[in-house]
Amino acid sequence: EAVNATVIGLDEAPQGYEDFDKGAAKKYVLNPHGMIPA
């Protein structure tokens, strides 16, 4: 929360990378196995 990170799954990764490349003010954390509670 303090670093404005958003947990995303592998299926959301392409959109996350696209948003990040466009300058989104978010950081993304990949959660491929669903081990991080959302």
C-alpha positions as a printed NumPy array, in Angstrom:
array([[  0.   ,   0.   ,   0.   ],
       [  2.787,   2.432,   0.86 ],
       [  4.469,   1.939,  -2.523],
       [  1.257,   1.946,  -4.602],
       [  1.801,  -1.649,  -5.788],
       [ -0.921,  -3.628,  -7.521],
       [ -0.916,  -7.431,  -7.395],
       [ -1.724,  -8.982, -10.775],
       [ -1.867, -12.515, -12.125],
       [ -0.065, -13.775, -15.201],
       [ -3.176, -13.299, -17.319],
       [ -3.136,  -9.571, -16.469],
       [  0.621,  -9.136, -17.   ],
       [  0.511,  -7.973, -20.652],
       [ -1.929,  -5.172, -19.785],
       [  0.136,  -4.267, -16.715],
       [  3.306,  -3.953, -18.788],
       [  1.476,  -1.856, -21.369],
       [  0.133,   0.502, -18.683],
       [  3.581,   0.747, -17.067],
       [  5.213,   1.567, -20.416],
       [  2.655,   4.345, -20.919],
       [  3.752,   5.91 , -17.628],
       [  1.177,   4.59 , -15.159],
       [  1.913,   5.76 , -11.625],
       [  1.638,   2.189, -10.309],
       [  3.989,  -0.642,  -9.623],
       [  2.912,  -4.169, -10.476],
       [  3.74 ,  -7.336,  -8.566],
       [  3.219, -10.604, -10.437],
       [  1.399, -13.282,  -8.468],
       [  1.529, -16.33 , -10.768],
       [  0.487, -18.891,  -8.151],
       [ -2.117, -16.833,  -6.283],
       [ -0.112, -16.862,  -3.047],
       [ -0.367, -13.117,  -2.334],
       [ -3.766, -12.171,  -0.903],
       [ -5.376,  -9.42 ,  -2.973]])
